[in-house]
Amino acid sequence: MSAHADTHAHDDDHGHHHKQTFITKYIFSTDHKMISKQYLITGTLMGVIGVLMSIMFRMQIAWPEQPNVLFEALLGKWAPGGVMDADIYLALVTIHGTIMVFFVLTAGLSGTFSNLLIPLQIGARDMASGFLNMVSYWLFFLSSIVMLSSLFVEAGPAAAGWTIYPPLSALPMAQGGSGMGMTLWLVSMALFIASSLLGSLNYIVTVINLRTTGMSMTRLPLTIWAFFVTAIIGVVSFPVLLSAALLLIMDRSFGTSFFLSDIFIQGEVLHYQGGSPVLFEHLFWFLGHPEVYIVILPAMGIVSEIMAANSRKPIFGYRAMIVSILAIAFLSTIVWGHHMFISGMNPFLGSVFTFTTLLIAIPSAVKAFNWITTIWKGNIQMNTAMLFSIGFVSTFITGGLTGIILGDSALDINVHDTYFVIAHFHLVMGISALYGMFAGIYHWYPKMFGRMMNKNLGYIHFWVTAICAYGVFFPMHFIGMAGLPRRYYTNSNFPLFDDLADVNKVITVFAIIGAIFQIVFLYNFFVSMFYGKRAPQNPWRSTTLEWTTPVEHIHGNWPGEIPSVHRWAYDYSKPGYDVDFVPQNVPLKEGEEELQH
């Protein structure tokens, strides 16, 4: 494999002979480092919009039917007199979910760090195809624009939930958001899937073909294993969502009935027959559940890297971590049915999905125990990236435990489609993945921008975010167990839930405080680009190859030859050395054994 990299060892000057313009350097760039920044900044801006939407619908739930100047200013005709319309509430929930799952946690997290780290950590000049890499970003950017443009159509954006179940999504006349807004949603997702597939194929080919001399698969950092396996899951599962979207477009526009059967509207029988909305659920969740791991696996890889570097210890159970990543990837594709336990599924089939769902807890637990064992008795450097990594392990465990309840078909019936589900997946996937993303940004910011972020602002950002995240999602478990259903824009018509109104207000206050304090992060992020302290070449004293490149970016990563690799990625505190880290490109001493845990 390493022979492929040698062909790139002599082309390091290919980026120096032609003068780059602003457009070729910053906009239509083929340099993986610049594309990673484009993904990060686009994903961050989409995240701001997604969080703002969540604050608006949280305020509606806490203080229903009360006039609000924010609603009047931002929603216009959808909030007459400052009172939010029921249709726009559903639309905000739908677009918030879509933006956060796909545009922030999939593209913003995986697109940023796969692009930044794969060539740098495997010892490659760039991605296998810089042009395809550029195209994948611009398809993502275009899909973001189309998704946001749906907010401005006359009848309103898609409002069928981020899962877009038929018949709401399949009948343009079903509600306002089922019209042009839904069509734009589908177009946006088709562009997004094309972007993801191009990016994933690029990542896979790069890892397989462009590793430097000596970089065997068992010397790869766990970040690269995570990105590599995530890309494979994406290639397997994303086309299924594309097929579901295409069939949905045919139902909407060409009179087919793949997902529609025996529909009545105002007493009138529509001509659809023979279709099944449950078929759509199968197709959607065949992507939808692997999507959870497409989101969380990159964060797991990032956290593994940061914990080893900041514990000054080798990662515990390196090979077990790789096996658990592969096991999670395999099992994630055969558990989708646990989202459908109350859809009328055959109870025997439900028991099969219960078994596979509970089985996935094993590799997840292996990873959790290995992280805890890595930091056990370590010389911990408690910087911001490390705090977010520890926070990730905390939310992953606490959120994952409730998955055992939801994964059991008998127990799930009681809490399905309540706030219990929202609490579970926001903690185990949403907050955990965001923590992984924040940890990665704080850790690799010096590599991306050549400057350091402000540590004290980072501490404020972490502690307020951590407290508010639990303040929002921990109480949701209890109101969910009390039966409060999700996606209701007001619960004031149900006296049964009157006692839960104050809990909803507390949740909303935590959500508002947490959202406001993300401004601290945004300020730190953008100001540090220009005024942050200049970064040394290896600020965290890490062992991986990206820290051997110069601080000033060059297109080609290394001046001269690409370094060869002589050891695995986690030689921290190794006996026989004066320093507590040995980079991968340092040859083994005579008689020294290479560690492989």
Secondary structure, 3 states (H helix, E strand, C coil): CCHHHHCCCCCCCCCCCCCCCHHHHHHCCCCHHHHHHHHHHHHHHHHHHHHHHHHHHHHHHHCCCCCCHHHHHHHHHHCHHHCCCHHHHHHHHHHHHHHHHHHHHHHHHHHHHHHHHHHHHHCCCCCCCHHHHHHHHHHHHHHHHHHHHHHHCCCCECCCCCCCCCCCCCCCCCCHHHCHHHHHHHHHHHHHHHHHHHHHHHHHHHHHHCCCCCCCHHHCCHHHHHHHHHHHHHHHHHHHHHHHHHHHHHHHHCCCCCCCCCCEECCEECCCCCCCHHHHHHHHHHHHHHHHHHHHHHHHHHHHHHHHHHHCCCCCCHHHHHHHHHHHHHHHCCCHHHHCCCCCCCHHHHHHHHHHHHHCHHHHHHHHHHHHHHHCCCCCCCCHHHHHHHHHHHHHHHHHHHHHHHCCHHHHHHHCCEHHHHHHHHHHHHHHHHHHHHHHHHHHHHHHHCECCCHHHHHHHHHHHHHHHHHHHHHHHHHHHCCCECCCCCCCCCHHHHHHHHHHHHHHHHHHHHHHCHHHHHHHHHHHHHHCCECCCCCCCCCCHHHHCCCCCCCCCCCCCCCCCCCCCCCECCCCCCCCECCCCCCCCCCCCCCCC
